[in-house]
Amino acid sequence: MIILLLLLLCLCALAVVHTYLWYPWWVIRTAERRSREPVGKPATPRTWPPVAVLMAVHNEERVLPRKLETLAAQDYAGTVFYLFGSDQSTDATDRLLEDFAARQPAGRCQILRNSHRRGKPATVNALYEQLPAGVEILILTDASVMLLPDTITELVRPMLDDPAVGVTDARVRHTGIDTGEISHLEDQYIRGEVALKQAESTVFGRFVGPFGGCWGLRADLYTPVPDRFLVDDFFLCLSAYDRGSLGYSSPRACVEEGVGQRLEDEFRRKRRIGAGNWQNLLHFRRMWWPPFRSGFAFAFFSHKVLRWMTPVFLLLGAVCLLALGVVSGNYWGSLAFVLLLTLLCTRVRALRYFVAMNAALLLGMIDYANGIRTNVWQPSHRPNEDGTN
């Protein structure tokens, strides 16, 4: 019994170490030895295809003025269409969108208003159905994410350089890092994720899911998101891969977003993402199981599957540890370890953040098991550009 418990404890520890430490280190080191640019030859002369910006919003009056400014300031050489979906907004969101549309050339901006809450995936699906003829590339973005003048250009560029690339991702830079109890930790985590996805696109030709705030997708690869799915960007990305497309996380396509400041906001967001993760994990299970069937299957399993299962590993490891104390008779040793771990969680901010985010994922897993009844969302609180709330 002791050997079995030790074996389970070691397997749980190895799974967590693999997904958080070894796999990111190995992929990034491997990518450093390879070219980061797409394989194909640049189009000469370059003809920039028509693109459409798709954005679903709900009560975003706080960030929308700045967001629309960054969209209007794009230096993209081709034609840009704007398709906005307001999911029954009750603040000034609709008026702000109408003012923006009035300043655009005729036919360039469409606004869809939902008479009742439908959720982001259903709203984006409806926007896609209204796509103007001739649009080749979609830019899917959130209201809280601010584009730089060349963001759209740099998201489109890899698709012109390599026709096999159907998905592109942007690199997020956080603002407002000096305030908030978790801002530094959230920024470190996201920066690590960005570096890992860039490395994955170099090593495997695909990254495991985009930064949902701003990314590119070939229009003919769009697959309608199923009802009640929570994480639409991951579904759309994996659907494109399932059809043979490659992905490229561009270090030159940059966006800015206010970093999360409040633990309760990030907890709620991670819980929602956790439930959506399991929808996608099971929907695309043949893309990661068995994990050694392909390089991308290994990446998917290592980066996402094991990470989403980390709450289970932590719980199972804790049970094994307590059971070892009971079976071996070393009660005081187990109790001392638990007390020490509890003290560290309350005193060490990084460990407290790690435990809280995994608790959110665990609750998301439970939400999924109980059945997803709605996919409507509330915008996350983000600081202003000067760091104020």
C-alpha positions in Angstrom: 0.0 0.0 0.0 2.8 2.4 0.9 4.5 1.7 -2.5 1.3 2.4 -4.4 0.7 5.6 -2.5 4.2 6.8 -3.2 3.9 5.9 -6.9 0.7 7.9 -7.2 2.2 10.8 -5.3 5.2 10.8 -7.6 3.1 10.6 -10.8 1.0 13.6 -9.6 4.1 15.6 -8.9 5.7 14.7 -12.2 2.6 15.7 -14.1 2.6 19.2 -12.5 6.3 19.6 -13.0 6.1 18.5 -16.6 3.3 21.0 -17.6 4.6 24.0 -15.7 8.4 23.6 -15.8 9.9 20.9 -18.0 7.7 21.2 -21.1 8.0 25.1 -21.3 11.7 24.9 -20.8 12.2 22.3 -23.4 10.0 23.9 -26.1 11.6 27.4 -25.6 15.1 26.0 -25.7 14.3 24.0 -28.8 12.8 27.0 -30.5 15.8 29.1 -29.8 17.8 26.9 -32.2 15.3 27.3 -35.1 14.1 30.2 -37.2 11.1 32.0 -35.9 9.8 33.1 -39.3 7.3 31.3 -41.5 8.7 28.9 -44.0 7.0 30.3 -47.1 8.3 33.0 -49.4 6.8 36.5 -49.1 4.3 37.6 -51.7 5.9 40.0 -54.2 4.4 42.4 -55.0 2.4 42.1 -51.8 -1.4 42.4 -52.2 -3.1 43.0 -48.9 -6.5 41.1 -48.8 -9.7 42.6 -47.3 -10.1 41.8 -43.6 -13.0 42.1 -41.2 -12.7 42.9 -37.5 -15.2 41.0 -35.5 -15.9 42.1 -31.9 -18.7 41.1 -29.5 -19.3 43.6 -26.7 -21.5 44.0 -23.6 -21.5 47.2 -21.6 -18.0 48.2 -22.6 -18.4 52.0 -22.4 -15.4 52.2 -20.1 -12.8 50.9 -22.6 -14.6 51.2 -25.9 -13.6 54.8 -26.8 -9.9 54.0 -26.7 -10.5 50.6 -28.4 -12.2 52.3 -31.4 -9.4 54.9 -31.6 -6.9 52.1 -32.0 -9.0 50.5 -34.7 -9.3 53.7 -36.6 -5.5 54.3 -36.4 -4.6 51.0 -38.1 -2.1 51.5 -41.0 -3.3 48.3 -42.9 -2.8 48.8 -46.6 -5.9 46.8 -47.6 -9.6 47.3 -46.9 -10.8 46.8 -43.3 -14.5 46.1 -42.5 -15.9 46.3 -39.0 -18.6 44.0 -37.6 -19.6 44.8 -34.1 -22.2 42.8 -32.0 -23.7 44.4 -29.0 -25.1 41.7 -26.7 -28.0 43.7 -25.2 -25.7 46.5 -23.8 -27.5 48.8 -21.4 -24.8 51.6 -21.1 -23.4 53.9 -23.8 -21.8 51.1 -25.8 -24.4 51.2 -28.7 -24.0 55.0 -29.0 -20.2 54.7 -29.2 -20.4 52.1 -31.9 -22.9 54.2 -33.9 -20.6 57.2 -33.7 -17.7 55.1 -34.9 -19.8 53.7 -37.8 -20.9 57.1 -38.9 -17.3 58.1 -39.5 -16.5 55.1 -41.7 -17.0 54.8 -45.5 -20.4 53.5 -46.5 -20.7 49.7 -46.1 -17.5 49.4 -44.0 -19.1 49.0 -40.6 -22.1 46.9 -39.4 -23.6 46.8 -36.0 -25.7 43.9 -34.7 -27.8 44.5 -31.6 -29.1 41.5 -29.7 -32.6 42.0 -28.2 -31.6 39.5 -25.4 -28.4 38.1 -24.0 -27.0 35.5 -26.4 -23.4 35.2 -25.3 -20.1 36.0 -27.1 -19.9 32.8 -29.3 -23.4 33.1 -30.6 -22.9 36.8 -31.3 -19.6 36.2 -33.2 -21.4 33.4 -35.2 -24.1 35.9 -36.2 -21.4 38.5 -37.2 -19.7 35.9 -39.4 -23.0 35.3 -41.2 -23.0 39.0 -42.2 -19.5 38.9 -43.5 -19.1 41.1 -46.6 -18.2 39.3 -49.8 -14.5 39.0 -50.6 -13.2 39.2 -47.0 -10.3 36.7 -46.7 -9.1 37.2 -43.1 -10.9 37.7 -39.8 -9.4 39.7 -36.9 -11.2 38.6 -33.7 -10.7 40.9 -30.8 -12.1 42.0 -27.4 -13.0 45.6 -26.4 -10.4 45.6 -23.6 -7.5 44.9 -25.9 -5.8 47.9 -27.6 -4.2 47.5 -31.0 -1.0 49.2 -32.1 -1.1 50.9 -35.5 0.5 47.8 -37.3 -1.3 45.1 -35.3 -3.6 44.0 -38.2 -0.8 44.2 -40.7 1.4 41.9 -38.6 -1.4 39.4 -38.0 -2.1 39.2 -41.7 1.6 39.1 -42.8 2.4 35.5 -41.9 -0.7 34.3 -43.8 0.7 36.0 -46.9 4.2 34.7 -46.3 3.0 31.1 -46.0 -0.4 30.0 -47.4 -0.5 27.0 -45.0 -0.8 29.4 -42.1 -4.4 29.9 -41.2 -4.2 31.2 -37.6 -2.1 34.0 -36.2 -1.7 35.3 -32.7 -0.6 38.6 -31.1 1.7 39.3 -28.3 0.1 41.0 -25.3 1.8 43.8 -23.3 0.2 44.6 -20.0 -0.5 48.1 -18.6 -1.3 49.1 -15.0 1.2 46.5 -13.5 2.2 48.8 -10.6 -1.2 48.4 -8.9 -3.3 45.5 -7.6 -2.5 42.6 -5.5 -2.0 40.1 -8.3 -0.9 42.3 -11.3 2.7 41.2 -11.3 1.9 37.6 -11.0 -0.7 37.7 -13.8 1.7 39.6 -16.0 4.4 37.1 -15.4 2.1 34.2 -16.2 0.8 35.8 -19.4 4.3 36.7 -20.6 5.3 33.1 -20.0 2.3 31.9 -22.0 3.2 34.2 -24.9 6.8 33.0 -25.0 5.6 29.4 -24.9 3.1 29.8 -27.7 5.7 31.6 -29.9 8.1 28.7 -29.2 5.3 26.1 -30.0 4.6 27.7 -33.4 8.3 27.5 -34.2 8.8 23.9 -33.1 5.4 22.3 -34.0 4.1 24.7 -36.7 1.1 25.4 -34.4 0.5 27.0 -31.0 -2.0 25.5 -28.5 -4.8 28.1 -28.5 -4.6 31.9 -29.2 -4.6 34.8 -26.9 -8.3 35.4 -27.3 -8.0 39.2 -27.1 -6.8 39.7 -30.7 -5.9 37.1 -33.2 -6.3 36.3 -36.9 -8.1 33.5 -38.8 -8.6 32.8 -42.5 -12.3 33.4 -43.2 -12.8 30.1 -45.0 -11.6 28.3 -41.9 -14.3 29.7 -39.6 -16.4 26.9 -38.0 -19.6 28.0 -36.2 -19.1 27.7 -32.4 -21.6 25.2 -30.9 -24.3 26.4 -28.5 -23.2 27.0 -24.9 -19.5 26.7 -25.7 -17.7 29.2 -23.4 -14.2 29.5 -25.0 -14.9 30.3 -28.6 -11.3 31.4 -29.6 -9.9 28.0 -28.6 -12.6 26.1 -30.5 -12.1 28.2 -33.7 -8.4 27.8 -33.5 -8.5 24.0 -33.0 -11.1 23.6 -35.7 -8.8 25.3 -38.2 -6.0 23.0 -37.2 -8.3 20.0 -37.6 -8.7 21.1 -41.2 -4.9 21.0 -41.8 -4.1 24.6 -41.1 -0.9 25.8 -39.4 -0.6 28.5 -36.8 2.0 31.2 -36.1 2.3 33.3 -33.0 3.9 36.6 -34.2 6.3 38.5 -31.9 5.7 41.6 -34.1 1.9 41.7 -33.7 1.6 43.5 -30.4 -1.5 44.6 -28.4 -1.9 46.1 -25.0 -4.3 45.2 -22.2 -4.8 46.3 -18.6 -3.6 43.5 -16.4 -5.9 41.9 -13.9 -5.9 43.7 -10.5 -8.3 41.8 -8.3 -8.1 38.2 -7.3 -11.9 37.8 -7.3 -12.2 39.0 -10.9 -9.5 36.7 -12.2 -10.9 33.8 -10.1 -14.3 34.3 -11.8 -12.7 34.5 -15.2 -10.5 31.4 -14.7 -13.5 29.5 -13.4 -15.4 30.3 -16.6 -12.4 29.4 -18.7 -12.0 26.2 -16.8 -15.5 25.0 -17.7 -14.9 26.0 -21.3 -11.6 24.2 -21.3 -13.3 20.9 -20.7 -15.8 21.4 -23.4 -12.9 21.9 -25.9 -10.7 19.1 -24.4 -13.3 16.5 -24.9 -14.5 17.9 -28.3 -11.0 17.7 -29.7 -9.8 14.6 -27.8 -8.6 12.9 -30.9 -6.1 15.8 -31.4 -4.3 15.0 -28.2 -4.8 11.3 -27.5 -2.6 9.4 -27.7 -0.2 12.2 -26.9 2.7 10.8 -28.9 0.8 10.4 -32.1 2.3 13.7 -33.4 4.3 16.7 -32.2 1.1 18.8 -31.8 -0.6 16.1 -29.8 2.3 16.1 -27.4 2.1 19.9 -27.2 -1.6 19.9 -26.6 -1.3 17.2 -23.9 1.6 18.8 -22.2 0.6 22.4 -22.4 -3.2 22.2 -21.9 -4.5 18.8 -20.9 -2.1 18.3 -18.0 -2.4 21.9 -16.9 -6.2 21.7 -16.9 -5.9 18.5 -14.8 -3.5 20.0 -12.3 -6.2 20.6 -9.7 -7.0 16.9 -9.8 -3.3 16.1 -9.4 -3.0 18.4 -6.5 -6.0 16.9 -4.7 -4.9 13.4 -5.4 -1.4 14.1 -4.3 -2.7 15.6 -1.0 -4.9 12.6 -0.4 -1.9 10.3 -1.0 0.2 12.3 1.3 -2.3 12.1 4.1 -2.9 8.4 3.5 0.8 7.8 3.7 0.8 9.4 7.1 -2.0 7.2 8.3 -0.6 4.0 6.8 2.9 4.6 8.0 1.8 5.9 11.4 3.7 9.1 11.0 0.7 11.4 11.8 2.7 14.2 13.2 5.0 14.4 10.1 2.0 14.6 7.8 0.3 17.2 10.0 3.4 19.3 10.1 3.8 19.3 6.3 0.1 20.3 5.8 0.5 23.1 8.3 3.7 24.3 6.7 2.1 24.2 3.2 -0.9 26.1 4.6 1.4 28.8 6.1 3.2 29.2 2.8 0.0 29.6 0.9 -1.1 32.4 3.1 2.3 34.1 3.2 3.8 33.6 -0.3 1.8 35.5 -2.8 2.9 33.5 -5.9 1.9 30.2 -4.2 -1.4 31.7 -3.1 -2.1 32.8 -6.6 -1.2 29.4 -8.0 -3.6 27.6 -5.5 -6.4 30.1 -6.2 -6.2 29.8 -9.9 -6.2 26.0 -9.7 -9.2 26.2 -7.3 -10.9 28.2 -10.0 -10.1 25.6 -12.6 -11.4 22.9 -10.3 -14.7 24.7 -9.8 -14.9 25.2 -13.6 -14.5 21.4 -14.0 -17.4 20.9 -11.6 -19.5 23.5 -13.5 -18.8 21.5 -16.7 -19.8 18.2 -15.0 -23.0 19.8 -13.8 -23.8 21.0 -17.3 -23.3 24.4 -19.0 -26.7 26.2 -19.0 -25.6 29.6 -20.4 -22.6 31.2 -22.0 -23.4 34.9 -21.4 -20.5 36.8 -19.9 -19.7 39.9 -17.9 -16.6 42.0 -18.9 -13.6 41.6 -16.6 -12.5 44.7 -14.7 -9.4 46.2 -16.1 -7.4 49.3 -15.0 -7.1 52.4 -17.1 -3.9 53.0 -19.1 -2.6 55.2 -16.2 -3.2 52.3 -13.8 -6.2 53.8 -12.1 -9.3 51.7 -11.5 
